[in-house]
Amino acid sequence: MSILRLLASRILLSALTLLIVSVLIFLILEALPGDIATRILGRDATAKALEVLRSQLHLDQPPLTRYFHWLGNLLHGDFGASLATGRPIADVLGPRIVNTLLLSLFAFALYLVLALVPAIIQATNRGKAVDNIISVITLVLLSLPDFLLATILLFLFAVAIPILPALATVSENSNWQEMLRAMILPATTLAIMMAVYAIRVLRDSLIEVLRSDYVRLAELKGLRPSAVLWRHALPNALVPALNVTALNLGFLIGGVVIVERVFSYPGFGTLLIDALQLRDIPLIKATVMISAAVYVAANLVADICAVLLQPRLRTR
């Protein structure tokens, strides 16, 4: 029963967080100087055009009424229409979200390998040459900004050794081979940027767990080293790394703007930048709320996984 209570409290906290985010988004856009309709259409807009846009954005209503109107539509899955294209925002978001999800799944699969393998090698060879070499490599990669790493990979594998496309341009007509080839460089960039954080956390956590009494007891019982590592040590060592993974999941969906820009990948992050440049207020609200929802959901999943991996957390 305690685990159900814990999960319920986490879900309620996540819902409250999203409600606060929605209020902040609305207030920030409301606090921008000047008239919203004038900022969107420009100073040369006619009075009639301004009146139509104000009516479309419900600017002729009180702020509190407009907020609850927007929130109610949001809860029903109605994001409104894009001011730039006139199309429903759901239609605009759909292909971009699919592209980013495919890129994210590919990057996350690479991330698991790039995080687990080096951390396990380091923890089982603590203080040896291989541990020091991997530590130096992760420190160097940690100091590189994502756009620089993306540029380096782009130069190496699209210019110096032209085996991959420089631009990750995909469309609805692209087959899975074209999609996969186009996503290799951006996905690898994202995976490396995420893994360098997780490697250090997982290495230190795994070293601590390998020193614990229950791991030594498992070794004294004659269990094979691989069984001790995978069945007893790694599940407990993963808990601290889950928080990093949750942050990385949020980064995958909402923070891939730079990587998508470098490789010209038509994803969710570039859509947010386009919305900001075009001052498309409804689209800005929708993209930011979706990013926040994914970030909160990732942390919720990390909490649930932590409870499942460590039974003692269920009694707290």
C-alpha positions in Angstrom: 0.0 0.0 0.0 2.9 2.3 0.8 4.2 2.1 -2.8 0.8 3.1 -4.2 0.8 6.0 -1.8 4.3 7.0 -2.9 3.4 6.7 -6.6 0.2 8.8 -6.1 2.1 11.5 -4.3 4.7 11.6 -7.2 2.0 11.8 -9.8 0.2 14.6 -7.9 3.4 16.5 -7.5 4.1 16.1 -11.3 0.6 17.5 -12.1 1.2 20.4 -9.8 4.5 21.1 -11.4 3.0 21.2 -14.8 0.2 23.5 -13.6 2.8 25.9 -12.2 4.7 25.8 -15.5 1.5 26.6 -17.4 1.0 29.7 -15.2 4.6 30.8 -15.7 4.4 30.4 -19.4 1.2 32.5 -19.6 2.6 35.2 -17.2 5.9 35.5 -19.0 4.2 35.9 -22.4 1.8 38.4 -20.8 4.6 40.4 -19.3 6.4 41.0 -22.6 6.4 44.8 -23.3 3.9 46.2 -25.8 0.8 44.8 -27.4 1.0 41.2 -28.4 -0.9 41.7 -31.6 1.3 44.6 -32.6 4.4 42.6 -31.9 3.2 39.8 -34.1 1.9 41.8 -37.1 4.2 44.8 -36.8 3.6 48.5 -36.5 2.3 48.8 -40.1 -0.6 46.5 -39.4 -4.1 47.9 -40.0 -6.5 48.4 -37.2 -8.8 45.7 -38.7 -6.0 43.1 -38.8 -5.1 43.9 -35.2 -8.7 43.6 -34.1 -9.0 40.2 -35.8 -5.8 38.9 -34.3 -6.8 40.1 -30.8 -10.1 38.3 -31.2 -8.3 35.2 -32.4 -5.9 35.3 -29.4 -8.8 36.3 -27.0 -6.9 39.4 -26.1 -10.2 41.2 -25.7 -10.9 39.1 -22.6 -9.5 39.4 -19.1 -6.1 37.7 -18.5 -7.6 35.2 -16.0 -10.3 34.2 -18.4 -7.8 33.8 -21.2 -5.6 31.6 -19.1 -8.4 29.2 -18.1 -9.6 29.1 -21.7 -6.2 28.1 -22.9 -5.7 25.6 -20.1 -9.1 24.0 -20.7 -8.3 23.6 -24.4 -4.9 22.2 -23.5 -6.4 19.6 -21.3 -8.7 18.5 -24.2 -5.7 18.3 -26.6 -6.6 21.4 -28.4 -3.4 23.5 -29.0 -5.1 26.0 -31.2 -3.9 27.1 -34.6 -0.5 28.4 -35.7 -0.4 32.1 -36.4 2.4 31.6 -39.0 0.7 28.9 -41.1 -2.9 28.9 -40.0 -2.8 25.1 -39.6 -3.8 23.4 -36.4 -0.8 23.2 -34.1 -1.4 19.4 -33.6 -0.8 18.9 -37.3 2.4 21.1 -37.2 3.7 19.3 -34.1 2.9 15.7 -35.2 5.7 15.1 -37.8 8.3 17.1 -35.8 7.6 15.1 -32.6 7.8 11.8 -34.5 11.2 12.9 -36.0 12.5 13.9 -32.6 11.2 10.7 -30.9 12.9 8.6 -33.5 16.2 10.5 -33.1 15.8 10.3 -29.3 15.2 6.5 -29.3 18.3 6.0 -31.4 20.3 8.3 -29.3 19.1 6.7 -26.0 20.0 3.2 -27.3 23.5 4.5 -28.0 23.6 6.3 -24.7 22.9 3.1 -22.7 25.8 1.3 -24.3 28.2 4.3 -24.1 27.3 4.9 -20.4 27.2 1.3 -19.1 30.2 -0.2 -20.8 32.9 2.4 -19.9 31.5 2.7 -16.3 31.6 -1.0 -15.7 35.2 -1.2 -17.2 36.3 1.6 -14.9 34.7 0.3 -11.8 36.1 -3.2 -12.3 39.6 -1.8 -13.1 39.7 1.0 -10.6 43.0 2.8 -10.4 44.4 1.0 -13.5 45.5 2.5 -16.8 42.2 1.8 -18.5 40.3 3.6 -15.7 42.6 6.7 -16.0 42.4 6.8 -19.8 38.6 6.6 -19.8 38.5 9.3 -17.1 40.6 11.6 -19.2 38.5 11.0 -22.3 35.2 11.7 -20.4 36.7 14.9 -18.9 37.7 16.2 -22.4 34.3 15.4 -23.8 32.6 16.9 -20.8 34.4 20.2 -21.5 33.2 20.3 -25.1 30.0 22.2 -25.8 27.5 20.2 -27.8 27.7 22.4 -30.9 31.5 21.9 -31.0 31.3 18.2 -30.6 28.6 18.1 -33.4 30.9 20.2 -35.6 33.9 17.9 -35.0 31.9 14.8 -35.8 30.5 16.5 -38.9 33.9 17.4 -40.1 35.4 13.9 -39.4 32.6 11.8 -40.9 31.1 14.1 -43.5 34.1 16.0 -44.8 37.4 14.3 -43.9 35.9 10.8 -44.3 32.7 11.3 -46.2 30.8 8.2 -45.2 27.8 10.0 -43.7 25.6 12.9 -44.9 26.4 16.4 -43.7 22.7 17.3 -43.5 20.2 15.1 -41.7 17.3 16.0 -44.0 14.4 13.6 -43.8 10.9 13.7 -45.0 7.7 11.6 -44.9 8.9 9.8 -48.0 12.2 8.7 -46.6 12.6 5.0 -46.0 14.1 3.5 -42.8 17.6 3.2 -44.3 17.7 6.8 -45.2 16.3 7.8 -41.8 18.8 5.7 -40.0 21.8 7.0 -42.0 20.6 10.6 -41.5 20.3 10.2 -37.8 23.7 8.6 -37.1 25.6 11.8 -36.5 23.1 13.8 -34.5 22.2 10.7 -32.4 25.8 10.0 -31.7 26.4 13.6 -30.7 23.5 13.4 -28.3 24.5 10.1 -26.9 28.0 11.2 -26.2 26.9 14.4 -24.5 24.5 12.5 -22.3 26.9 9.5 -21.5 29.8 11.6 -20.3 27.7 12.7 -17.3 26.3 9.3 -16.6 29.7 7.5 -16.8 31.2 9.4 -13.9 28.1 9.0 -11.7 27.7 5.3 -12.5 31.4 4.6 -12.0 31.5 6.1 -8.5 28.3 4.5 -7.6 29.3 1.1 -8.8 32.7 1.2 -7.0 30.8 2.0 -3.8 28.4 -0.8 -4.3 31.1 -3.3 -5.1 32.7 -2.5 -1.7 29.4 -3.2 0.2 28.9 -6.1 2.5 26.1 -7.8 0.6 28.2 -7.9 -2.6 31.1 -9.4 -0.6 28.7 -11.9 0.9 27.6 -12.9 -2.6 31.2 -13.4 -3.6 31.8 -15.6 -0.5 28.9 -17.7 -1.5 30.8 -18.6 -4.6 28.7 -16.7 -7.2 30.5 -16.0 -10.4 31.9 -12.4 -10.7 29.6 -11.7 -13.7 26.5 -12.8 -11.6 27.6 -10.6 -8.7 28.0 -7.7 -11.0 24.8 -7.9 -13.0 22.4 -9.3 -10.4 23.6 -7.7 -7.2 25.9 -4.7 -7.8 24.6 -3.0 -11.0 20.8 -2.8 -10.1 21.7 -0.9 -6.9 24.4 1.2 -8.6 21.9 2.4 -11.2 19.7 4.3 -8.8 22.0 7.4 -8.6 22.4 7.4 -12.3 18.6 7.4 -12.9 18.4 11.0 -12.0 21.0 11.8 -14.6 19.1 9.7 -17.1 15.9 11.5 -16.3 17.6 14.8 -17.0 19.0 13.4 -20.2 15.5 12.3 -21.3 14.3 15.8 -20.8 17.3 17.1 -22.7 16.6 14.6 -25.6 13.1 16.0 -26.2 13.4 19.7 -25.3 17.1 20.5 -25.5 18.3 19.2 -28.8 17.9 22.5 -30.5 21.5 23.1 -31.2 22.2 19.6 -32.5 19.2 19.7 -34.7 20.3 23.1 -36.0 23.8 21.9 -36.8 22.6 18.9 -38.8 19.5 20.6 -40.2 17.3 17.9 -38.6 13.6 18.8 -38.8 12.7 18.0 -35.2 10.9 19.4 -32.3 13.7 21.7 -31.1 14.0 23.5 -34.4 10.2 24.0 -34.4 10.5 25.9 -31.1 13.2 28.2 -32.5 11.1 28.8 -35.6 8.1 29.7 -33.4 10.2 32.1 -31.3 11.5 33.8 -34.5 8.0 34.1 -36.0 6.5 35.2 -32.7 3.9 32.4 -33.0 2.5 32.7 -29.5 0.1 29.6 -29.6 2.9 27.5 -31.0 5.4 28.7 -28.4 3.0 27.8 -25.6 2.4 24.4 -27.0 6.0 23.5 -27.6 7.2 24.7 -24.1 4.4 22.9 -22.4 5.2 19.7 -24.2 8.9 20.0 -23.3 8.0 20.6 -19.7 5.6 17.6 -19.7 8.3 15.3 -21.1 10.8 16.6 -18.5 8.4 16.1 -15.6 7.4 12.6 -16.9 11.1 11.6 -17.2 11.7 12.5 -13.6 8.5 10.6 -12.6 9.7 7.5 -14.5 13.1 7.8 -12.8 11.4 7.9 -9.3 9.3 4.9 -10.1 12.4 2.9 -11.4 14.3 3.9 -8.3 11.5 2.4 -6.1 11.4 -0.8 -8.1 15.2 -1.2 -8.1 15.6 -0.6 -4.4 12.8 -2.2 -2.3 13.8 -0.3 0.9 12.6 2.9 -0.7 9.0 1.5 -0.8 8.7 1.7 3.0 9.6 5.4 3.3 
